[in-house]
């Protein structure tokens, strides 16, 4: 597989979807509940359909795992991960950040990722072993090695048990770091780490589309990504801890 041609196709696809999404940004008046505290809009579904239709045309043998449609398992070594709008509540409310995120997995491990910010038209990309880039500029995590100066991002799940786990960790984390931020988009949070803006992000009880696109981008920017127990991230992971890599083990112990 030639990843350069895959990258160009995906970038054009994300720009197309971004234009659709921005057409209704700040103007939505309806949503549906997927579960308590978790919503989906018509634009989530429309955006996902455009992406899936394109993947089916261009890679008909590949499996697809998307947020709204679930898994289409074609028993392929390649699987596409799709999140049409990561940060739907932000998007519905007419604020950012929100992102459109995709990843290509080979044997269940990311080999290519792309995350698009349609508000600023910023595209984040990464290839396994090839570095990570924002609008063609190589990204690098920051070199902050002082936990007292860390800004740590997290997410409050719509699921009560997962939410309680994060809430119970917040006082412990906050006592050791500079500040906590909850942005409402995991893909945005991971992009900020890769671009050296913030230092760490963690989330529990999450999904592959929330973590796999951004995880490769952080890793290829020189950062470190595991689950919250310090284990390797895979398609089966349900938590994430991403950082600039300087104090990753300390963060694992702190979050536990």
C-alpha positions in Angstrom: 0.0 0.0 0.0 1.3 3.4 -1.0 0.5 5.7 2.0 1.3 8.9 0.1 -1.7 8.3 -2.2 -3.8 7.3 0.8 -2.8 10.5 2.5 -3.8 12.7 -0.4 -7.2 11.0 -0.8 -7.9 11.3 2.9 -7.0 15.0 3.1 -9.3 15.8 0.2 -12.0 13.7 1.8 -11.7 15.5 5.1 -11.7 18.9 3.4 -14.9 17.9 1.6 -16.5 16.7 4.9 -15.3 19.8 6.7 -17.0 22.1 4.2 -20.3 20.2 4.8 -19.9 20.4 8.5 -19.1 24.1 8.6 -22.1 24.8 6.4 -24.4 24.2 9.4 -21.9 25.2 12.2 -23.8 27.4 14.7 -27.1 26.8 13.1 -28.2 23.4 14.3 -31.4 23.3 16.4 -32.0 19.5 16.8 -30.2 16.5 18.0 -30.9 12.9 19.1 -29.8 11.2 22.3 -27.6 8.2 21.8 -27.7 7.7 25.6 -28.1 10.0 28.6 -25.6 12.9 28.2 -24.5 11.7 24.7 -25.9 13.2 21.6 -25.7 12.8 17.8 -26.7 15.3 15.1 -27.8 14.8 11.5 -24.5 16.2 10.4 -22.6 13.4 12.3 -24.5 10.9 10.2 -24.2 12.8 6.9 -20.5 13.4 7.4 -19.9 9.7 8.3 -21.8 8.6 5.2 -19.6 10.7 2.9 -16.5 9.2 4.5 -17.8 5.6 4.4 -19.0 5.8 0.9 -15.6 7.1 -0.2 -13.8 4.3 1.7 -16.1 1.7 0.2 -15.4 3.0 -3.3 -11.6 3.3 -2.9 -10.9 0.4 -0.6 -13.8 -2.1 -1.0 -11.8 -4.9 0.7 -11.0 -2.9 3.9 -12.9 -3.2 7.1 -14.4 0.0 8.6 -15.1 0.8 12.3 -17.0 4.0 12.7 -18.7 5.8 15.6 -22.2 5.8 14.2 -22.3 2.7 12.0 -20.1 0.4 14.1 -18.0 -2.3 12.5 -18.1 -3.6 9.0 -15.8 -6.6 9.2 -14.4 -7.7 5.9 -11.7 -9.9 7.5 -9.1 -7.6 6.1 -5.6 -6.9 7.5 -6.6 -3.2 7.0 -9.3 -1.4 9.1 -10.4 2.2 8.9 -11.3 4.0 12.1 -13.8 6.9 11.5 -15.0 9.7 13.8 -17.1 12.1 11.7 -17.4 14.8 14.5 -15.3 14.3 17.6 -16.8 16.9 20.0 -20.4 16.8 18.9 -21.7 18.8 21.8 -19.2 21.6 21.1 -20.2 21.5 17.4 -23.9 21.6 18.2 -23.4 24.5 20.5 -21.5 26.4 17.8 -18.2 26.4 19.6 -14.8 24.7 19.1 -12.9 22.5 19.4 -14.3 19.7 17.4 -12.5 17.5 14.9 -13.0 15.0 12.0 -10.7 12.0 12.6 -9.6 9.0 10.6 -7.0 6.3 11.0 -5.9 3.3 8.9 -4.8 0.2 10.8 -2.7 -2.7 9.6 -3.2 -5.8 11.7 -5.0 -3.6 14.3 -2.2 -1.1 14.7 -2.3 2.5 13.2 -0.1 3.1 10.3 -1.7 6.4 9.1 -3.8 9.0 10.8 -5.5 12.3 9.9 -7.3 14.8 12.0 -9.0 17.9 10.6 -10.0 21.1 12.3 -12.5 22.6 9.8 -12.8 25.9 11.8 -9.1 26.8 11.1 -8.6 24.4 8.2 -5.7 22.7 10.0 -4.8 19.2 9.0 -2.8 16.9 11.3 -1.3 13.8 9.7 1.0 11.0 10.7 2.5 7.9 9.1 4.0 5.1 11.1 7.8 5.8 11.3 7.4 8.9 9.2 6.7 11.7 11.7 3.7 13.9 12.3 2.8 17.1 10.5 0.4 20.0 10.8 -0.3 21.7 7.5 2.9 20.1 6.2 5.0 21.4 9.2 6.7 18.7 11.3 5.4 18.7 14.8 7.2 18.0 18.0 6.0 17.5 21.6 7.3 20.0 24.1 10.2 19.2 26.4 8.5 20.2 29.7 9.8 17.9 32.4 8.4 19.7 35.4 5.1 18.2 36.6 4.4 21.3 38.5 4.2 23.1 35.1 2.0 20.5 33.4 -1.3 21.3 31.8 -3.2 18.0 31.8 -6.4 17.5 29.8 -9.1 14.9 30.5 -12.7 14.0 29.5 -15.8 13.4 31.5 -17.6 10.3 30.0 -21.3 10.1 29.5 -21.1 6.8 31.3 -21.4 7.1 35.1 -18.8 4.6 36.2 -16.1 6.0 33.8 -17.0 9.6 34.8 -16.7 8.7 38.5 -13.3 7.2 37.9 -12.0 10.5 36.3 -13.7 12.6 38.9 -12.0 10.6 41.7 -8.6 11.2 40.1 -8.9 14.9 39.6 -8.0 16.1 43.1 -4.9 13.9 43.1 -3.8 15.1 39.6 -4.6 18.7 40.3 -2.5 18.7 43.4 0.6 17.9 41.4 0.1 19.9 38.1 -0.4 23.5 37.0 -3.9 23.2 35.6 -6.6 20.8 34.3 -8.5 21.3 31.1 -11.6 19.6 29.7 -12.0 20.5 26.0 -14.7 18.1 24.9 -12.7 16.6 22.1 -10.1 13.9 22.5 -8.7 14.3 19.0 -8.2 18.0 19.6 -6.5 17.3 22.9 -4.1 14.8 21.4 -3.3 17.2 18.6 -2.4 19.9 21.1 0.1 17.5 22.8 1.6 16.6 19.4 2.0 20.3 18.6 3.7 21.0 21.9 0.8 23.2 23.3 -0.2 21.1 26.3 1.5 18.2 28.2 -0.8 15.3 28.8 -4.3 13.9 28.2 -6.1 10.9 29.8 -9.5 9.3 29.4 -11.2 6.1 30.6 -14.0 4.0 29.1 -13.4 5.4 25.6 -13.6 4.0 22.1 -11.1 3.3 19.2 -12.3 6.2 17.1 -11.7 8.6 20.1 -8.1 7.5 20.6 -6.4 5.7 17.7 -6.2 8.6 15.2 -4.6 10.9 17.8 -2.4 8.3 19.4 -0.3 7.8 16.3 0.0 11.6 15.8 1.3 12.0 19.4 3.7 9.1 19.0 5.1 10.3 15.7 5.6 13.7 17.3 7.9 12.2 19.9 5.3 11.7 22.7 4.2 8.5 24.5 0.8 6.9 24.5 -0.4 4.0 26.6 -3.6 3.1 28.3 -4.0 4.4 31.9 -2.3 1.3 33.3 0.8 1.9 31.1 0.0 -0.8 28.6 0.3 -0.6 24.8 -2.7 1.1 23.0 -4.6 -1.3 20.6 -7.9 -1.4 18.9 -9.3 -3.1 22.1 -8.0 -0.4 24.5 -10.7 1.4 26.5 -8.6 4.1 28.0 -5.7 6.4 27.1 -2.9 8.3 28.6 -0.9 10.5 26.2 1.9 12.8 27.1 5.1 14.4 25.9 6.9 11.3 27.3 9.0 13.1 29.9 7.1 12.0 33.0 4.8 9.3 31.6 5.4 6.7 34.3 4.8 9.3 37.0 1.5 10.2 35.3 0.4 6.5 35.2 1.1 6.2 39.0 -0.7 9.5 39.7 -3.8 8.6 37.7 -4.1 5.1 39.3 
